[in-house]
Amino acid sequence: MIKAPRLVKGDTVAIVSLSSGLGGDPAFIYRYEIGKKRLEEEFGLKVVTMPNALKGTEYLDNNPKARADDLMDAFKDSSIKAIICMIGGDDTIRLLDLADFDVIRNNPKIFMGYSDTTTNHFMMHKAGLISFYGPSILAEFAENVAMHDYTKQFIRNVLFQPSAELPIMPSPIWTSEYLEWANEENSKIARTMTKDDRGFELLQGRGTAQGKLLGGCIDGFPMIMGTKIWPPIDEWSNVILFLETSENCPKPAYIKYILRGLVAQGIISRISGIVFGKPLNEKYYNEYKDVLLQVVGKESGRSDLPILYNVNFGHTSPICILPYGVNAEIDCNCASLRLLEAAVV
């Protein structure tokens, strides 16, 4: 896998809207402005916004090629060192046949986002580029009042100042509170934080397990399974599969269906571990655990497979950053996760 150069102060980063055009809608553009300002002031970066990123929901919904053009042009521009997604959505899959994998491969740079951006990450993986499941502009960078320190530290430690090893520590506090974004005054109200005494939970497994990180938002998996960006079966060997659920809070039965599909494909028999994110509002918290133990531990006969649960990435704040294709380790003895190598050079 190709590693992009690390970020340094003064670098130029690009904002793209590859799915929802929410960031360009009049009711929400203030959040884009907050996120852009924090990239500039807190991280010392120069920000360019790609030409179509602020054209709004209706335009971007009707013009997937415009979204893809922004992505490809950002990769081609040698002055741009990182690409950060405005927000997720539900139709990044429409960019699949518009992506040029050679352009991505030949112009390595940091690419970051989450949720529906899972599809883009599998495009990057197909091209052989390490990408980053992490903060988006409208959510994490535009967090009410101030960004979470937990998330800021991961941005610095993963993208700016990488080390050979990096522990992924549990956040002691979390929130899923939603204050309506269409009301700009809500951005001045800090969301209510809840203490988390659980930390990461080990559902099963012993010893340590190592593997390359691969995964994303499980809600979007059916759209990419069987496409040209879904990895062939041999590429799932020695993978730590990371999974999280969206704001739609899929029912446990849905998670069961997806996991059974992964079993049927032979994926579960090949991977070396599973990392599962904290569910939004902790809805179905125990039910998701039951499904994982039933399908993975019992039905597939992988009671040996380490499963680390309640990890801070995805749709519940704050979040860490998980780099695709980077070696990581689950330590069952202390229910911990760490990156075993730097994700940038």
N, C-alpha and C positions, 0 to 999 in steps of 0.2 A: 504494500500500500504506500502511496506517495504522501509525504508530509509537506504541508505548506510552511512557508516562513512564519515565524512568530510575529506578533504585533509589537510595534514600538510607538511611543508617542510621536505624533506628527503624521502617522500613516493615514492613508485615505481608505475609508470603508464605504460600501455602497448599500443602500436600502432598496430592497425589491419587494414587490407584492406578487407572489406566485400563485395564490389561491384566492382568498377573499380580497376584495378591493376596499374593505372597511376603512382603512387608513386615509383614504382620499375623500370619504364622505364628509359633508359639512359638520355633522354632529360629532365626529370623532377625530377630525384632523388635529385638534389641540393635543391629543395624546401622541400623535406622530411628532409634533413639535417638542413635547416634553422629552420623548425618547431620544430624539436627535440631539437636543441640547445636552442631555446627560452623557451621550457618547462623546460629545465635544469637551464638556467641562470636567467630567469625572475621570475620563480615560485619555484625554488629550488627543483625540482623533479628529481628523477632518472627515466630514460626511458629505457624500453626494447621494442624491436621490435619483434613481433611474427614471427616465422620461415618462414611463407609463404608470409608475407606482402610485401616483396620487390622482389618477383619473377616475377613481370611484368604483363602487360595486357594479353598477350596471355596465359600464364600459368594459371592465376587466372580465366580467362574466361572459360578455359577448365576443371578447377578443383574446382568447388564450394565446394566440401567436404573439400578441404584444407583451404578454407576461414572459413568454419564452425568450423573446428578443432581448428583453431587459436582462435576463439571466445570462444569456450567451454573450451579450455585449459587455456585461460586467466582468465576465471571465476573460474576454479578449483584451480588456483595457489593462495594460501593464501597470498603470499608476494606482489601481485599486488592489488593496492587499487583503480585504475581507468582504464578504457578502453576508448581510444579516436580513432575515425575513421580517416583514412588517407584522405578519400574523399568520395563522393557519387558515382553515376553511374546510372545503369538502370536495374540491375538484382539481387538485394539482395533477391528477392522473391525466388530464387533458393535455398536459405539456409533454407527455411521454414521447410521442413521435416527433416532437419539435426540438428535442435536446440533441446536441452534437457532443458525443462522448469524447471525441478526439480533442475538441476545444477544451473541455473540462480537464482531460488528462494532461494536456500540454501547457496548461496555464494554472498550475496548482496555487490555490489560495484558500483561506479559511472560509467555510460556508456554515452558517448556523441558523437554527430554527427548530421547531418541534411541532407536534400534533400532525396535521395533514402534510407538513413538510417531510414527514417520514418518506413519502414517495420520492421527493427530491434527494433525500439521503441515500436511498437505494440506487438512484441514478448516479450519484457520486461514487458509491461503492462499486457499481458496474464499471465506472471509468477508472477505478483504482485509486481514488482520492479519499484520504481520511477527511471526514466531515464531523460536525459537532451538534449533538442533540442538546439544545440549550436555549437561552433566552431569546425572545422576540421583542420587537420594538414596542408594540402597543400594550403588551402585558408587562414583562419584567423591567424593561428599560423605562417605561412610563408608569411604573408602580406608584400608587397614590402617595403623596407627600415626599417619599424618598425610596430609592431602591433598597432591597434587603441586603444587609451586610454579607450574609451567607452567599448570595448569588454573586455579588461584586467580587468576593474573594475568589470564587471559582473562575470568574472571567480573567482575573489577574493571574491566577496560578496555572491555568490551562492554556490561555491564549498569549499572555505577555511574558510570564516568568516561569516557564515549565521546568520541572525537575525530573530526575530519572524515575522517581516514584512519588505518588500522591495519594494519601488516604482520602477516601470519600466518607466524611464523617456525617452522622445524622444531624439534622437541624434540631435544636432544642425547642423551637417554636414553629408553628405553621398556621396557615389560614386558607380557607376556600371562600371566605366571605365575598359576595359580589355586590358592589355598589354601582348602580347603573352608569355605564360609561357615557350615555347620551346626556347626562347631567354633568356639565363641566365642574360644577361646584363640588361634586363628590371627590374630585381628584385632590382636594385639599383636606380630605378626611382619611386618616390612616385606618387601614382595615384592622379588625380585631384579631389579635394573635392568640393562639391556643398553645398551651404547654404540651409537649409530647414526651411522655415518660417511657414510651415503648422503645424508642430507638429503632434500629433495624431488627427485624425478627427472622430467625432461622427456622424455616418450616420443616426442613429435613436435610440430611447430608452429614458427612463427617470429613474431618481433615481439611485440606485446601483444594481448591479447583482453579485452574488457570485457563484462559481462553481469550480469543479476540472478541471485542464487543460488537454486537449486531442486534438490531431490533427496532423499537419505536412504538408508535401508538397502535395498539392492537385493533382498534376500530377500523383502521384503514387497510389492514392486511388483505381482506378479500379483494380489494381493487388491484393489488399488485401481484398476488399469487398467480403464477402461470404466465406472467408477462416476461419480457426480455430482461427486466431488471431484477426479477426474483432469482436469487442465487441457485445454481445447480446443487444437487444434493451433496456432492463432495465438499463444497465450500462451507457446509454447516458443521463439519468436524471440528472439534476443539473450539467451539464458539460459546461465549457466555451470552445468552439471549436475554436482552432487557425488554420489558414490556410495561406499558402503562395504559390507562384508560382515559378517555376524553371527558369533556364537560357533559356529554350525553349520558354518562354513567350507565354503560351497557349492563344489561341484566346478567347475572351469573350464568344463565343458560347460554348466552352468546359467547362468553369466555370459554365455556365448556366446548362449544362447537368448534371454535378456532383452535383450541388446544388439541382436540381430537383430530382435526385436519393436519396439524403439525406432526402428530403421532403417525398418522396414516402415510404421510410423505416420507417418513423415516428420519425426520429432523430431530425429534426428541431423543431418539436412540443415539444420535451422534454428538449432541452438544455436551458441554462440560458443566453447565450451570445455568440457573435462571435468576434474574434480578427483576423484581416486580415493584412498580412505583406505588406511592401512597395514593389511594383513590380520592377523587374529589369529594370533599365533605365527609370523607371516610364512609361514604355510602357503600354498602355491600362489603365492608371491610372483612368481616369474618366469612361471609359467603364466598368471596373470591379465594380466600385461603383454602376453604373446603374443596373448591373446584380444582385448585392446583394439586392438592394432595390426592384427590380422587383420580384425576386423569393422568397426572405425571407419576405419582407414587404408586398407585394401584393398577389402573388399567394398562399403563404402558410398561409396568414392571421396573420403573426407574426410581425406586425408593432410595437409591444411592445418590441420586442427582441433587446437589445442593440447590436449595431455593431460598434466596434472601428476599425478604418482604418489607414493605413500608419504606422504601428508599425514596429520597427526595429528588425526583425528576419528573417533569411533565406538568400536569394541570393543577397541582396544588403547590402553593408558594410557601417558602422560597424553593429554588431549584439549584441543583448542581449542573455540571456539564459532563455528558458522556460522549467520548470520541469514538466514532465507528472505526473498527479495524485495529484498535490499540489493545495490547495485551493487558488484561486485568486479572485480579485474583479475588476469589471469595474465600475467606477464612471462616470455616464453620465453628472453630473453637471459640471465636469471640464475635461471631456474627458481624463481620466487617467486610468492606470492599475497598480495594485500592487499585489505582492505575500503576502498571509496572514499567511504563516508559512514557517519555514525553510524546505529546501528540503533534507538536510542531518542531521545526528546526531553527 
